[in-house]
Amino acid sequence: MRIPSSRHANSIGGDNAMTPMIDVVFLLLVFFVCAAASQIHEQLLPAELAAGTIDSVQAEPKPRPFGEIWLFLRMEQGHVRVQLNQGGTHFRDLKLLARQLQFLAKETTDVPIILDIDPDVPLGDMITVYDACYGQNFRSIHFATRAESTPAGAGEPPASG
Amino acid sequence: MRIPTQQRTNSIRFNVTPLIDIVFLLIIFFLVSTHFVRSETSVSIQLPQAGSSQDDEQERLKRLVVTIDAEQNYLVGTRAIDMPEIERLIFDGAEQSQSEFHVRIRGDRSVPYRLVEPIMIACARAGVSKVRFAVIAK
């Protein structure tokens, strides 16, 4: 006569108990993998502001051996137009501007760039121009502010460094 | 010799261990899901693209994330907020940790610059020099 062992009976019971847990664990694993795949990975574009100087009535004169570059971002017929310095070249194609900045960066990257941005310019275009400057290793990028946007006067450029 | 009876091997034994495992797993799952839902990056916007962007792994602490959605609303977390309150949050953050505090601007690529500029001015006034723009890598 074959005698059923107690050990055999226990092992079968244990396997059965594990099955639903493994099912659920795999289900959750698949869920997290799918959720992670659809998540867009955000990155950051740093900007260093010259904090505290925004309300100064008159900027202190600083020696600028290489001068400074002004980029005027204006909206024109629904498109952004960038002007390089007062009376300078106009760029409708931001790729051409990037190429011009690349050319300037070969000379020096110590020259400060000041972005004078029209209030209607979309953030996407503003980031494209800022990114073009930052990508060419210009590290002194400023944002010009208007006198009316600051309570204590001071239209003098930079909110940034 | 003692022979185990058939009745004894077939007895119903309720194993609670896997049940507890699953319950704890589900609790953790719901906690994590709730955290994701409340986090500031859950607001879906079309971020601008940039080629010289960086990862934010070292900058997880002491920050204020301001989202500007396509409808031109300011959001902190998932809560709609107005500019004076954002200014107050920036000043509070700067007071607590001036050097480490930074402000992250998550703006939809279509929002006009006039909505971004006040945040930057508030940062400059509060003495916060670190501003970060959330972008998608090109």
Interface residues (C-beta under 8 A of the other chain):
Chain A: I3 P4 S5 S6 A9 G13 G14 A17 M18 P20 M21 V24 V25 L28 I40 H41 E42 Q43 L44 L45 P46 A47 E48 L49 A50 A51 G52 T53 I54 D55 L73 I117 D118 P119 D120 V121 P122 L123 G124 M126 I127 T128 Y130 D131 Y134 G135 F143 T145 S149 T150 A159 S160 G161
Chain B: I3 P4 Q6 T9 R13 N15 T17 P18 D21 I22 L25 L26 F29 T41 L47 P48 Q49 A50 G51 S52 S53 Q54 D55 D56 E59 I68 R104 R106 G107 D108 R109 S110 V111 P112 Y113 R114 L115 V116 E117 P118 M120 I121 C123 A124 R125 A126 G127 V128 S129 K130 V131 R132 F133 A134 V135 I136 A137
